[in-house]
């Protein structure tokens, strides 16, 4: 088994999605997100038929929207379907989060 390159593939959006293109599976995906110091306005929304766990891997983030408050390093939140939140990196250093997602029990929106 060869590991997947993740961090090196983060694009201009600040994220890399490890999903079906690399794994061949629609069952789950992983998003690796990098936010610059004091960056605001990163929208997180799983979408119809999906659920996601968002983990603050490095740094603390302000969260607003359907989930809100302070998401501290090492803490995670759970979003379902059309629940939406905005993320803000509160620190003067690069912040990193990881999203683990998959299809909810009600099916999914892929055609």
MODELLER restraints for C-alpha pairs under 7 A, 6 or more apart:
rsr = mdl.restraints
at = mdl.atoms
rsr.add(forms.Gaussian(group=physical.xy_distance, feature=features.Distance(at['CA:6:A'], at['CA:16:A']), mean=6.75, stdev=0.5))
rsr.add(forms.Gaussian(group=physical.xy_distance, feature=features.Distance(at['CA:9:A'], at['CA:16:A']), mean=5.95, stdev=0.5))
rsr.add(forms.Gaussian(group=physical.xy_distance, feature=features.Distance(at['CA:10:A'], at['CA:16:A']), mean=4.57, stdev=0.5))
rsr.add(forms.Gaussian(group=physical.xy_distance, feature=features.Distance(at['CA:14:A'], at['CA:33:A']), mean=5.66, stdev=0.5))
rsr.add(forms.Gaussian(group=physical.xy_distance, feature=features.Distance(at['CA:14:A'], at['CA:34:A']), mean=5.15, stdev=0.5))
rsr.add(forms.Gaussian(group=physical.xy_distance, feature=features.Distance(at['CA:14:A'], at['CA:35:A']), mean=6.40, stdev=0.5))
rsr.add(forms.Gaussian(group=physical.xy_distance, feature=features.Distance(at['CA:15:A'], at['CA:31:A']), mean=6.57, stdev=0.5))
rsr.add(forms.Gaussian(group=physical.xy_distance, feature=features.Distance(at['CA:15:A'], at['CA:32:A']), mean=5.54, stdev=0.5))
rsr.add(forms.Gaussian(group=physical.xy_distance, feature=features.Distance(at['CA:15:A'], at['CA:33:A']), mean=4.34, stdev=0.5))
rsr.add(forms.Gaussian(group=physical.xy_distance, feature=features.Distance(at['CA:15:A'], at['CA:34:A']), mean=6.28, stdev=0.5))
rsr.add(forms.Gaussian(group=physical.xy_distance, feature=features.Distance(at['CA:16:A'], at['CA:31:A']), mean=5.61, stdev=0.5))
rsr.add(forms.Gaussian(group=physical.xy_distance, feature=features.Distance(at['CA:16:A'], at['CA:32:A']), mean=5.36, stdev=0.5))
rsr.add(forms.Gaussian(group=physical.xy_distance, feature=features.Distance(at['CA:16:A'], at['CA:33:A']), mean=6.65, stdev=0.5))
rsr.add(forms.Gaussian(group=physical.xy_distance, feature=features.Distance(at['CA:17:A'], at['CA:30:A']), mean=5.83, stdev=0.5))
rsr.add(forms.Gaussian(group=physical.xy_distance, feature=features.Distance(at['CA:17:A'], at['CA:31:A']), mean=4.46, stdev=0.5))
rsr.add(forms.Gaussian(group=physical.xy_distance, feature=features.Distance(at['CA:17:A'], at['CA:32:A']), mean=6.63, stdev=0.5))
rsr.add(forms.Gaussian(group=physical.xy_distance, feature=features.Distance(at['CA:18:A'], at['CA:29:A']), mean=5.68, stdev=0.5))
rsr.add(forms.Gaussian(group=physical.xy_distance, feature=features.Distance(at['CA:18:A'], at['CA:30:A']), mean=5.11, stdev=0.5))
rsr.add(forms.Gaussian(group=physical.xy_distance, feature=features.Distance(at['CA:18:A'], at['CA:31:A']), mean=6.14, stdev=0.5))
rsr.add(forms.Gaussian(group=physical.xy_distance, feature=features.Distance(at['CA:19:A'], at['CA:28:A']), mean=6.91, stdev=0.5))
rsr.add(forms.Gaussian(group=physical.xy_distance, feature=features.Distance(at['CA:19:A'], at['CA:29:A']), mean=4.59, stdev=0.5))
rsr.add(forms.Gaussian(group=physical.xy_distance, feature=features.Distance(at['CA:19:A'], at['CA:30:A']), mean=6.55, stdev=0.5))
rsr.add(forms.Gaussian(group=physical.xy_distance, feature=features.Distance(at['CA:20:A'], at['CA:26:A']), mean=5.53, stdev=0.5))
rsr.add(forms.Gaussian(group=physical.xy_distance, feature=features.Distance(at['CA:27:A'], at['CA:102:A']), mean=5.84, stdev=0.5))
rsr.add(forms.Gaussian(group=physical.xy_distance, feature=features.Distance(at['CA:27:A'], at['CA:103:A']), mean=6.51, stdev=0.5))
rsr.add(forms.Gaussian(group=physical.xy_distance, feature=features.Distance(at['CA:28:A'], at['CA:101:A']), mean=5.63, stdev=0.5))
rsr.add(forms.Gaussian(group=physical.xy_distance, feature=features.Distance(at['CA:28:A'], at['CA:102:A']), mean=4.26, stdev=0.5))
rsr.add(forms.Gaussian(group=physical.xy_distance, feature=features.Distance(at['CA:29:A'], at['CA:100:A']), mean=6.08, stdev=0.5))
rsr.add(forms.Gaussian(group=physical.xy_distance, feature=features.Distance(at['CA:29:A'], at['CA:101:A']), mean=5.29, stdev=0.5))
rsr.add(forms.Gaussian(group=physical.xy_distance, feature=features.Distance(at['CA:29:A'], at['CA:102:A']), mean=6.21, stdev=0.5))
rsr.add(forms.Gaussian(group=physical.xy_distance, feature=features.Distance(at['CA:30:A'], at['CA:99:A']), mean=5.57, stdev=0.5))
rsr.add(forms.Gaussian(group=physical.xy_distance, feature=features.Distance(at['CA:30:A'], at['CA:100:A']), mean=4.68, stdev=0.5))
rsr.add(forms.Gaussian(group=physical.xy_distance, feature=features.Distance(at['CA:30:A'], at['CA:101:A']), mean=6.19, stdev=0.5))
rsr.add(forms.Gaussian(group=physical.xy_distance, feature=features.Distance(at['CA:31:A'], at['CA:98:A']), mean=5.62, stdev=0.5))
rsr.add(forms.Gaussian(group=physical.xy_distance, feature=features.Distance(at['CA:31:A'], at['CA:99:A']), mean=4.84, stdev=0.5))
rsr.add(forms.Gaussian(group=physical.xy_distance, feature=features.Distance(at['CA:31:A'], at['CA:100:A']), mean=6.53, stdev=0.5))
rsr.add(forms.Gaussian(group=physical.xy_distance, feature=features.Distance(at['CA:32:A'], at['CA:97:A']), mean=6.19, stdev=0.5))
rsr.add(forms.Gaussian(group=physical.xy_distance, feature=features.Distance(at['CA:32:A'], at['CA:98:A']), mean=4.74, stdev=0.5))
rsr.add(forms.Gaussian(group=physical.xy_distance, feature=features.Distance(at['CA:32:A'], at['CA:99:A']), mean=6.53, stdev=0.5))
rsr.add(forms.Gaussian(group=physical.xy_distance, feature=features.Distance(at['CA:33:A'], at['CA:96:A']), mean=5.61, stdev=0.5))
rsr.add(forms.Gaussian(group=physical.xy_distance, feature=features.Distance(at['CA:33:A'], at['CA:97:A']), mean=5.15, stdev=0.5))
rsr.add(forms.Gaussian(group=physical.xy_distance, feature=features.Distance(at['CA:33:A'], at['CA:98:A']), mean=6.06, stdev=0.5))
rsr.add(forms.Gaussian(group=physical.xy_distance, feature=features.Distance(at['CA:34:A'], at['CA:94:A']), mean=6.90, stdev=0.5))
rsr.add(forms.Gaussian(group=physical.xy_distance, feature=features.Distance(at['CA:34:A'], at['CA:95:A']), mean=5.77, stdev=0.5))
rsr.add(forms.Gaussian(group=physical.xy_distance, feature=features.Distance(at['CA:34:A'], at['CA:96:A']), mean=4.63, stdev=0.5))
rsr.add(forms.Gaussian(group=physical.xy_distance, feature=features.Distance(at['CA:34:A'], at['CA:97:A']), mean=6.61, stdev=0.5))
rsr.add(forms.Gaussian(group=physical.xy_distance, feature=features.Distance(at['CA:35:A'], at['CA:89:A']), mean=6.40, stdev=0.5))
rsr.add(forms.Gaussian(group=physical.xy_distance, feature=features.Distance(at['CA:35:A'], at['CA:94:A']), mean=5.75, stdev=0.5))
rsr.add(forms.Gaussian(group=physical.xy_distance, feature=features.Distance(at['CA:35:A'], at['CA:95:A']), mean=5.01, stdev=0.5))
rsr.add(forms.Gaussian(group=physical.xy_distance, feature=features.Distance(at['CA:35:A'], at['CA:96:A']), mean=6.28, stdev=0.5))
rsr.add(forms.Gaussian(group=physical.xy_distance, feature=features.Distance(at['CA:36:A'], at['CA:93:A']), mean=6.83, stdev=0.5))
rsr.add(forms.Gaussian(group=physical.xy_distance, feature=features.Distance(at['CA:36:A'], at['CA:94:A']), mean=4.76, stdev=0.5))
rsr.add(forms.Gaussian(group=physical.xy_distance, feature=features.Distance(at['CA:36:A'], at['CA:95:A']), mean=6.40, stdev=0.5))
rsr.add(forms.Gaussian(group=physical.xy_distance, feature=features.Distance(at['CA:37:A'], at['CA:89:A']), mean=6.23, stdev=0.5))
rsr.add(forms.Gaussian(group=physical.xy_distance, feature=features.Distance(at['CA:37:A'], at['CA:91:A']), mean=5.69, stdev=0.5))
rsr.add(forms.Gaussian(group=physical.xy_distance, feature=features.Distance(at['CA:37:A'], at['CA:92:A']), mean=4.52, stdev=0.5))
rsr.add(forms.Gaussian(group=physical.xy_distance, feature=features.Distance(at['CA:37:A'], at['CA:93:A']), mean=4.70, stdev=0.5))
rsr.add(forms.Gaussian(group=physical.xy_distance, feature=features.Distance(at['CA:37:A'], at['CA:94:A']), mean=5.10, stdev=0.5))
rsr.add(forms.Gaussian(group=physical.xy_distance, feature=features.Distance(at['CA:37:A'], at['CA:95:A']), mean=6.98, stdev=0.5))
rsr.add(forms.Gaussian(group=physical.xy_distance, feature=features.Distance(at['CA:38:A'], at['CA:88:A']), mean=6.89, stdev=0.5))
rsr.add(forms.Gaussian(group=physical.xy_distance, feature=features.Distance(at['CA:38:A'], at['CA:89:A']), mean=4.99, stdev=0.5))
rsr.add(forms.Gaussian(group=physical.xy_distance, feature=features.Distance(at['CA:38:A'], at['CA:90:A']), mean=5.33, stdev=0.5))
rsr.add(forms.Gaussian(group=physical.xy_distance, feature=features.Distance(at['CA:38:A'], at['CA:91:A']), mean=5.79, stdev=0.5))
rsr.add(forms.Gaussian(group=physical.xy_distance, feature=features.Distance(at['CA:38:A'], at['CA:92:A']), mean=6.05, stdev=0.5))
rsr.add(forms.Gaussian(group=physical.xy_distance, feature=features.Distance(at['CA:39:A'], at['CA:88:A']), mean=5.86, stdev=0.5))
rsr.add(forms.Gaussian(group=physical.xy_distance, feature=features.Distance(at['CA:39:A'], at['CA:89:A']), mean=5.38, stdev=0.5))
rsr.add(forms.Gaussian(group=physical.xy_distance, feature=features.Distance(at['CA:40:A'], at['CA:87:A']), mean=6.45, stdev=0.5))
rsr.add(forms.Gaussian(group=physical.xy_distance, feature=features.Distance(at['CA:40:A'], at['CA:88:A']), mean=4.31, stdev=0.5))
rsr.add(forms.Gaussian(group=physical.xy_distance, feature=features.Distance(at['CA:40:A'], at['CA:89:A']), mean=6.38, stdev=0.5))
rsr.add(forms.Gaussian(group=physical.xy_distance, feature=features.Distance(at['CA:41:A'], at['CA:86:A']), mean=5.59, stdev=0.5))
rsr.add(forms.Gaussian(group=physical.xy_distance, feature=features.Distance(at['CA:41:A'], at['CA:87:A']), mean=5.86, stdev=0.5))
rsr.add(forms.Gaussian(group=physical.xy_distance, feature=features.Distance(at['CA:41:A'], at['CA:88:A']), mean=6.09, stdev=0.5))
rsr.add(forms.Gaussian(group=physical.xy_distance, feature=features.Distance(at['CA:42:A'], at['CA:86:A']), mean=5.38, stdev=0.5))
rsr.add(forms.Gaussian(group=physical.xy_distance, feature=features.Distance(at['CA:42:A'], at['CA:87:A']), mean=4.99, stdev=0.5))
rsr.add(forms.Gaussian(group=physical.xy_distance, feature=features.Distance(at['CA:42:A'], at['CA:88:A']), mean=6.72, stdev=0.5))
rsr.add(forms.Gaussian(group=physical.xy_distance, feature=features.Distance(at['CA:43:A'], at['CA:85:A']), mean=5.96, stdev=0.5))
rsr.add(forms.Gaussian(group=physical.xy_distance, feature=features.Distance(at['CA:43:A'], at['CA:86:A']), mean=4.61, stdev=0.5))
rsr.add(forms.Gaussian(group=physical.xy_distance, feature=features.Distance(at['CA:43:A'], at['CA:87:A']), mean=6.43, stdev=0.5))
rsr.add(forms.Gaussian(group=physical.xy_distance, feature=features.Distance(at['CA:44:A'], at['CA:84:A']), mean=5.72, stdev=0.5))
rsr.add(forms.Gaussian(group=physical.xy_distance, feature=features.Distance(at['CA:44:A'], at['CA:85:A']), mean=5.37, stdev=0.5))
rsr.add(forms.Gaussian(group=physical.xy_distance, feature=features.Distance(at['CA:44:A'], at['CA:86:A']), mean=6.10, stdev=0.5))
rsr.add(forms.Gaussian(group=physical.xy_distance, feature=features.Distance(at['CA:45:A'], at['CA:82:A']), mean=6.15, stdev=0.5))
rsr.add(forms.Gaussian(group=physical.xy_distance, feature=features.Distance(at['CA:45:A'], at['CA:83:A']), mean=5.99, stdev=0.5))
rsr.add(forms.Gaussian(group=physical.xy_distance, feature=features.Distance(at['CA:45:A'], at['CA:84:A']), mean=4.63, stdev=0.5))
rsr.add(forms.Gaussian(group=physical.xy_distance, feature=features.Distance(at['CA:45:A'], at['CA:85:A']), mean=6.74, stdev=0.5))
rsr.add(forms.Gaussian(group=physical.xy_distance, feature=features.Distance(at['CA:46:A'], at['CA:52:A']), mean=6.01, stdev=0.5))
rsr.add(forms.Gaussian(group=physical.xy_distance, feature=features.Distance(at['CA:46:A'], at['CA:79:A']), mean=6.74, stdev=0.5))
rsr.add(forms.Gaussian(group=physical.xy_distance, feature=features.Distance(at['CA:46:A'], at['CA:80:A']), mean=6.25, stdev=0.5))
rsr.add(forms.Gaussian(group=physical.xy_distance, feature=features.Distance(at['CA:46:A'], at['CA:81:A']), mean=5.44, stdev=0.5))
rsr.add(forms.Gaussian(group=physical.xy_distance, feature=features.Distance(at['CA:46:A'], at['CA:82:A']), mean=6.46, stdev=0.5))
rsr.add(forms.Gaussian(group=physical.xy_distance, feature=features.Distance(at['CA:47:A'], at['CA:81:A']), mean=4.57, stdev=0.5))
rsr.add(forms.Gaussian(group=physical.xy_distance, feature=features.Distance(at['CA:47:A'], at['CA:82:A']), mean=5.05, stdev=0.5))
rsr.add(forms.Gaussian(group=physical.xy_distance, feature=features.Distance(at['CA:48:A'], at['CA:81:A']), mean=4.49, stdev=0.5))
rsr.add(forms.Gaussian(group=physical.xy_distance, feature=features.Distance(at['CA:48:A'], at['CA:82:A']), mean=6.01, stdev=0.5))
rsr.add(forms.Gaussian(group=physical.xy_distance, feature=features.Distance(at['CA:48:A'], at['CA:108:A']), mean=6.46, stdev=0.5))
rsr.add(forms.Gaussian(group=physical.xy_distance, feature=features.Distance(at['CA:48:A'], at['CA:109:A']), mean=5.73, stdev=0.5))
rsr.add(forms.Gaussian(group=physical.xy_distance, feature=features.Distance(at['CA:49:A'], at['CA:81:A']), mean=5.67, stdev=0.5))
rsr.add(forms.Gaussian(group=physical.xy_distance, feature=features.Distance(at['CA:49:A'], at['CA:103:A']), mean=5.66, stdev=0.5))
rsr.add(forms.Gaussian(group=physical.xy_distance, feature=features.Distance(at['CA:49:A'], at['CA:104:A']), mean=5.34, stdev=0.5))
rsr.add(forms.Gaussian(group=physical.xy_distance, feature=features.Distance(at['CA:49:A'], at['CA:106:A']), mean=6.39, stdev=0.5))
rsr.add(forms.Gaussian(group=physical.xy_distance, feature=features.Distance(at['CA:49:A'], at['CA:107:A']), mean=5.50, stdev=0.5))
rsr.add(forms.Gaussian(group=physical.xy_distance, feature=features.Distance(at['CA:49:A'], at['CA:108:A']), mean=3.88, stdev=0.5))
rsr.add(forms.Gaussian(group=physical.xy_distance, feature=features.Distance(at['CA:49:A'], at['CA:109:A']), mean=5.60, stdev=0.5))
rsr.add(forms.Gaussian(group=physical.xy_distance, feature=features.Distance(at['CA:50:A'], at['CA:80:A']), mean=6.21, stdev=0.5))
rsr.add(forms.Gaussian(group=physical.xy_distance, feature=features.Distance(at['CA:50:A'], at['CA:81:A']), mean=5.33, stdev=0.5))
rsr.add(forms.Gaussian(group=physical.xy_distance, feature=features.Distance(at['CA:50:A'], at['CA:101:A']), mean=6.89, stdev=0.5))
rsr.add(forms.Gaussian(group=physical.xy_distance, feature=features.Distance(at['CA:50:A'], at['CA:102:A']), mean=5.58, stdev=0.5))
rsr.add(forms.Gaussian(group=physical.xy_distance, feature=features.Distance(at['CA:50:A'], at['CA:103:A']), mean=4.43, stdev=0.5))
rsr.add(forms.Gaussian(group=physical.xy_distance, feature=features.Distance(at['CA:50:A'], at['CA:104:A']), mean=5.12, stdev=0.5))
rsr.add(forms.Gaussian(group=physical.xy_distance, feature=features.Distance(at['CA:50:A'], at['CA:108:A']), mean=6.36, stdev=0.5))
rsr.add(forms.Gaussian(group=physical.xy_distance, feature=features.Distance(at['CA:51:A'], at['CA:79:A']), mean=5.73, stdev=0.5))
rsr.add(forms.Gaussian(group=physical.xy_distance, feature=features.Distance(at['CA:51:A'], at['CA:80:A']), mean=4.39, stdev=0.5))
rsr.add(forms.Gaussian(group=physical.xy_distance, feature=features.Distance(at['CA:51:A'], at['CA:81:A']), mean=6.05, stdev=0.5))
rsr.add(forms.Gaussian(group=physical.xy_distance, feature=features.Distance(at['CA:51:A'], at['CA:101:A']), mean=5.60, stdev=0.5))
rsr.add(forms.Gaussian(group=physical.xy_distance, feature=features.Distance(at['CA:51:A'], at['CA:102:A']), mean=5.75, stdev=0.5))
rsr.add(forms.Gaussian(group=physical.xy_distance, feature=features.Distance(at['CA:51:A'], at['CA:103:A']), mean=6.21, stdev=0.5))
rsr.add(forms.Gaussian(group=physical.xy_distance, feature=features.Distance(at['CA:51:A'], at['CA:104:A']), mean=5.85, stdev=0.5))
rsr.add(forms.Gaussian(group=physical.xy_distance, feature=features.Distance(at['CA:52:A'], at['CA:78:A']), mean=5.76, stdev=0.5))
rsr.add(forms.Gaussian(group=physical.xy_distance, feature=features.Distance(at['CA:52:A'], at['CA:79:A']), mean=5.30, stdev=0.5))
rsr.add(forms.Gaussian(group=physical.xy_distance, feature=features.Distance(at['CA:52:A'], at['CA:80:A']), mean=6.50, stdev=0.5))
rsr.add(forms.Gaussian(group=physical.xy_distance, feature=features.Distance(at['CA:52:A'], at['CA:99:A']), mean=6.28, stdev=0.5))
rsr.add(forms.Gaussian(group=physical.xy_distance, feature=features.Distance(at['CA:52:A'], at['CA:100:A']), mean=5.54, stdev=0.5))
rsr.add(forms.Gaussian(group=physical.xy_distance, feature=features.Distance(at['CA:52:A'], at['CA:101:A']), mean=4.21, stdev=0.5))
rsr.add(forms.Gaussian(group=physical.xy_distance, feature=features.Distance(at['CA:52:A'], at['CA:102:A']), mean=6.69, stdev=0.5))
rsr.add(forms.Gaussian(group=physical.xy_distance, feature=features.Distance(at['CA:53:A'], at['CA:76:A']), mean=6.38, stdev=0.5))
rsr.add(forms.Gaussian(group=physical.xy_distance, feature=features.Distance(at['CA:53:A'], at['CA:77:A']), mean=5.64, stdev=0.5))
rsr.add(forms.Gaussian(group=physical.xy_distance, feature=features.Distance(at['CA:53:A'], at['CA:78:A']), mean=4.61, stdev=0.5))
rsr.add(forms.Gaussian(group=physical.xy_distance, feature=features.Distance(at['CA:53:A'], at['CA:79:A']), mean=6.51, stdev=0.5))
rsr.add(forms.Gaussian(group=physical.xy_distance, feature=features.Distance(at['CA:53:A'], at['CA:99:A']), mean=5.51, stdev=0.5))
rsr.add(forms.Gaussian(group=physical.xy_distance, feature=features.Distance(at['CA:53:A'], at['CA:100:A']), mean=5.27, stdev=0.5))
rsr.add(forms.Gaussian(group=physical.xy_distance, feature=features.Distance(at['CA:53:A'], at['CA:101:A']), mean=6.39, stdev=0.5))
rsr.add(forms.Gaussian(group=physical.xy_distance, feature=features.Distance(at['CA:54:A'], at['CA:76:A']), mean=5.17, stdev=0.5))
rsr.add(forms.Gaussian(group=physical.xy_distance, feature=features.Distance(at['CA:54:A'], at['CA:77:A']), mean=5.30, stdev=0.5))
rsr.add(forms.Gaussian(group=physical.xy_distance, feature=features.Distance(at['CA:54:A'], at['CA:78:A']), mean=6.45, stdev=0.5))
rsr.add(forms.Gaussian(group=physical.xy_distance, feature=features.Distance(at['CA:54:A'], at['CA:97:A']), mean=6.83, stdev=0.5))
rsr.add(forms.Gaussian(group=physical.xy_distance, feature=features.Distance(at['CA:54:A'], at['CA:98:A']), mean=5.85, stdev=0.5))
rsr.add(forms.Gaussian(group=physical.xy_distance, feature=features.Distance(at['CA:54:A'], at['CA:99:A']), mean=4.49, stdev=0.5))
rsr.add(forms.Gaussian(group=physical.xy_distance, feature=features.Distance(at['CA:54:A'], at['CA:100:A']), mean=6.69, stdev=0.5))
rsr.add(forms.Gaussian(group=physical.xy_distance, feature=features.Distance(at['CA:55:A'], at['CA:74:A']), mean=6.54, stdev=0.5))
rsr.add(forms.Gaussian(group=physical.xy_distance, feature=features.Distance(at['CA:55:A'], at['CA:75:A']), mean=5.76, stdev=0.5))
rsr.add(forms.Gaussian(group=physical.xy_distance, feature=features.Distance(at['CA:55:A'], at['CA:76:A']), mean=4.18, stdev=0.5))
rsr.add(forms.Gaussian(group=physical.xy_distance, feature=features.Distance(at['CA:55:A'], at['CA:77:A']), mean=6.80, stdev=0.5))
rsr.add(forms.Gaussian(group=physical.xy_distance, feature=features.Distance(at['CA:55:A'], at['CA:97:A']), mean=5.49, stdev=0.5))
rsr.add(forms.Gaussian(group=physical.xy_distance, feature=features.Distance(at['CA:55:A'], at['CA:98:A']), mean=5.23, stdev=0.5))
rsr.add(forms.Gaussian(group=physical.xy_distance, feature=features.Distance(at['CA:55:A'], at['CA:99:A']), mean=6.28, stdev=0.5))
rsr.add(forms.Gaussian(group=physical.xy_distance, feature=features.Distance(at['CA:56:A'], at['CA:71:A']), mean=6.64, stdev=0.5))
rsr.add(forms.Gaussian(group=physical.xy_distance, feature=features.Distance(at['CA:56:A'], at['CA:72:A']), mean=6.30, stdev=0.5))
rsr.add(forms.Gaussian(group=physical.xy_distance, feature=features.Distance(at['CA:56:A'], at['CA:73:A']), mean=4.75, stdev=0.5))
rsr.add(forms.Gaussian(group=physical.xy_distance, feature=features.Distance(at['CA:56:A'], at['CA:74:A']), mean=5.50, stdev=0.5))
rsr.add(forms.Gaussian(group=physical.xy_distance, feature=features.Distance(at['CA:56:A'], at['CA:75:A']), mean=5.79, stdev=0.5))
rsr.add(forms.Gaussian(group=physical.xy_distance, feature=features.Distance(at['CA:56:A'], at['CA:76:A']), mean=6.30, stdev=0.5))
rsr.add(forms.Gaussian(group=physical.xy_distance, feature=features.Distance(at['CA:56:A'], at['CA:96:A']), mean=6.46, stdev=0.5))
rsr.add(forms.Gaussian(group=physical.xy_distance, feature=features.Distance(at['CA:56:A'], at['CA:97:A']), mean=4.55, stdev=0.5))
rsr.add(forms.Gaussian(group=physical.xy_distance, feature=features.Distance(at['CA:56:A'], at['CA:98:A']), mean=6.71, stdev=0.5))
rsr.add(forms.Gaussian(group=physical.xy_distance, feature=features.Distance(at['CA:57:A'], at['CA:73:A']), mean=5.54, stdev=0.5))
rsr.add(forms.Gaussian(group=physical.xy_distance, feature=features.Distance(at['CA:57:A'], at['CA:74:A']), mean=5.77, stdev=0.5))
rsr.add(forms.Gaussian(group=physical.xy_distance, feature=features.Distance(at['CA:57:A'], at['CA:96:A']), mean=5.38, stdev=0.5))
rsr.add(forms.Gaussian(group=physical.xy_distance, feature=features.Distance(at['CA:57:A'], at['CA:97:A']), mean=4.92, stdev=0.5))
rsr.add(forms.Gaussian(group=physical.xy_distance, feature=features.Distance(at['CA:57:A'], at['CA:98:A']), mean=6.57, stdev=0.5))
rsr.add(forms.Gaussian(group=physical.xy_distance, feature=features.Distance(at['CA:58:A'], at['CA:73:A']), mean=5.48, stdev=0.5))
rsr.add(forms.Gaussian(group=physical.xy_distance, feature=features.Distance(at['CA:58:A'], at['CA:95:A']), mean=5.29, stdev=0.5))
rsr.add(forms.Gaussian(group=physical.xy_distance, feature=features.Distance(at['CA:58:A'], at['CA:96:A']), mean=4.89, stdev=0.5))
rsr.add(forms.Gaussian(group=physical.xy_distance, feature=features.Distance(at['CA:58:A'], at['CA:97:A']), mean=6.72, stdev=0.5))
rsr.add(forms.Gaussian(group=physical.xy_distance, feature=features.Distance(at['CA:59:A'], at['CA:72:A']), mean=6.72, stdev=0.5))
rsr.add(forms.Gaussian(group=physical.xy_distance, feature=features.Distance(at['CA:59:A'], at['CA:73:A']), mean=5.13, stdev=0.5))
rsr.add(forms.Gaussian(group=physical.xy_distance, feature=features.Distance(at['CA:59:A'], at['CA:91:A']), mean=6.81, stdev=0.5))
rsr.add(forms.Gaussian(group=physical.xy_distance, feature=features.Distance(at['CA:59:A'], at['CA:95:A']), mean=5.02, stdev=0.5))
rsr.add(forms.Gaussian(group=physical.xy_distance, feature=features.Distance(at['CA:59:A'], at['CA:96:A']), mean=6.76, stdev=0.5))
rsr.add(forms.Gaussian(group=physical.xy_distance, feature=features.Distance(at['CA:60:A'], at['CA:70:A']), mean=6.99, stdev=0.5))
rsr.add(forms.Gaussian(group=physical.xy_distance, feature=features.Distance(at['CA:60:A'], at['CA:71:A']), mean=5.70, stdev=0.5))
rsr.add(forms.Gaussian(group=physical.xy_distance, feature=features.Distance(at['CA:60:A'], at['CA:72:A']), mean=4.36, stdev=0.5))
rsr.add(forms.Gaussian(group=physical.xy_distance, feature=features.Distance(at['CA:60:A'], at['CA:73:A']), mean=5.31, stdev=0.5))
rsr.add(forms.Gaussian(group=physical.xy_distance, feature=features.Distance(at['CA:60:A'], at['CA:89:A']), mean=6.56, stdev=0.5))
rsr.add(forms.Gaussian(group=physical.xy_distance, feature=features.Distance(at['CA:60:A'], at['CA:90:A']), mean=6.16, stdev=0.5))
rsr.add(forms.Gaussian(group=physical.xy_distance, feature=features.Distance(at['CA:60:A'], at['CA:91:A']), mean=6.96, stdev=0.5))
rsr.add(forms.Gaussian(group=physical.xy_distance, feature=features.Distance(at['CA:61:A'], at['CA:70:A']), mean=5.86, stdev=0.5))
rsr.add(forms.Gaussian(group=physical.xy_distance, feature=features.Distance(at['CA:61:A'], at['CA:71:A']), mean=5.09, stdev=0.5))
rsr.add(forms.Gaussian(group=physical.xy_distance, feature=features.Distance(at['CA:61:A'], at['CA:72:A']), mean=6.39, stdev=0.5))
rsr.add(forms.Gaussian(group=physical.xy_distance, feature=features.Distance(at['CA:61:A'], at['CA:87:A']), mean=6.28, stdev=0.5))
rsr.add(forms.Gaussian(group=physical.xy_distance, feature=features.Distance(at['CA:61:A'], at['CA:88:A']), mean=5.34, stdev=0.5))
rsr.add(forms.Gaussian(group=physical.xy_distance, feature=features.Distance(at['CA:61:A'], at['CA:89:A']), mean=4.81, stdev=0.5))
rsr.add(forms.Gaussian(group=physical.xy_distance, feature=features.Distance(at['CA:61:A'], at['CA:90:A']), mean=5.58, stdev=0.5))
rsr.add(forms.Gaussian(group=physical.xy_distance, feature=features.Distance(at['CA:62:A'], at['CA:69:A']), mean=5.93, stdev=0.5))
rsr.add(forms.Gaussian(group=physical.xy_distance, feature=features.Distance(at['CA:62:A'], at['CA:70:A']), mean=4.75, stdev=0.5))
rsr.add(forms.Gaussian(group=physical.xy_distance, feature=features.Distance(at['CA:62:A'], at['CA:71:A']), mean=6.15, stdev=0.5))
rsr.add(forms.Gaussian(group=physical.xy_distance, feature=features.Distance(at['CA:62:A'], at['CA:87:A']), mean=5.80, stdev=0.5))
rsr.add(forms.Gaussian(group=physical.xy_distance, feature=features.Distance(at['CA:62:A'], at['CA:88:A']), mean=5.05, stdev=0.5))
rsr.add(forms.Gaussian(group=physical.xy_distance, feature=features.Distance(at['CA:62:A'], at['CA:89:A']), mean=6.64, stdev=0.5))
rsr.add(forms.Gaussian(group=physical.xy_distance, feature=features.Distance(at['CA:62:A'], at['CA:90:A']), mean=6.60, stdev=0.5))
rsr.add(forms.Gaussian(group=physical.xy_distance, feature=features.Distance(at['CA:63:A'], at['CA:69:A']), mean=5.27, stdev=0.5))
rsr.add(forms.Gaussian(group=physical.xy_distance, feature=features.Distance(at['CA:63:A'], at['CA:70:A']), mean=6.06, stdev=0.5))
rsr.add(forms.Gaussian(group=physical.xy_distance, feature=features.Distance(at['CA:63:A'], at['CA:71:A']), mean=6.75, stdev=0.5))
rsr.add(forms.Gaussian(group=physical.xy_distance, feature=features.Distance(at['CA:63:A'], at['CA:85:A']), mean=6.38, stdev=0.5))
rsr.add(forms.Gaussian(group=physical.xy_distance, feature=features.Distance(at['CA:63:A'], at['CA:86:A']), mean=5.64, stdev=0.5))
rsr.add(forms.Gaussian(group=physical.xy_distance, feature=features.Distance(at['CA:63:A'], at['CA:87:A']), mean=4.91, stdev=0.5))
rsr.add(forms.Gaussian(group=physical.xy_distance, feature=features.Distance(at['CA:63:A'], at['CA:88:A']), mean=6.59, stdev=0.5))
rsr.add(forms.Gaussian(group=physical.xy_distance, feature=features.Distance(at['CA:64:A'], at['CA:85:A']), mean=5.36, stdev=0.5))
rsr.add(forms.Gaussian(group=physical.xy_distance, feature=features.Distance(at['CA:64:A'], at['CA:86:A']), mean=5.26, stdev=0.5))
rsr.add(forms.Gaussian(group=physical.xy_distance, feature=features.Distance(at['CA:64:A'], at['CA:87:A']), mean=6.85, stdev=0.5))
rsr.add(forms.Gaussian(group=physical.xy_distance, feature=features.Distance(at['CA:65:A'], at['CA:84:A']), mean=6.04, stdev=0.5))
rsr.add(forms.Gaussian(group=physical.xy_distance, feature=features.Distance(at['CA:65:A'], at['CA:85:A']), mean=4.38, stdev=0.5))
rsr.add(forms.Gaussian(group=physical.xy_distance, feature=features.Distance(at['CA:65:A'], at['CA:86:A']), mean=6.31, stdev=0.5))
rsr.add(forms.Gaussian(group=physical.xy_distance, feature=features.Distance(at['CA:66:A'], at['CA:83:A']), mean=5.79, stdev=0.5))
rsr.add(forms.Gaussian(group=physical.xy_distance, feature=features.Distance(at['CA:66:A'], at['CA:84:A']), mean=5.62, stdev=0.5))
rsr.add(forms.Gaussian(group=physical.xy_distance, feature=features.Distance(at['CA:66:A'], at['CA:85:A']), mean=5.67, stdev=0.5))
rsr.add(forms.Gaussian(group=physical.xy_distance, feature=features.Distance(at['CA:67:A'], at['CA:85:A']), mean=5.98, stdev=0.5))
rsr.add(forms.Gaussian(group=physical.xy_distance, feature=features.Distance(at['CA:89:A'], at['CA:95:A']), mean=6.15, stdev=0.5))
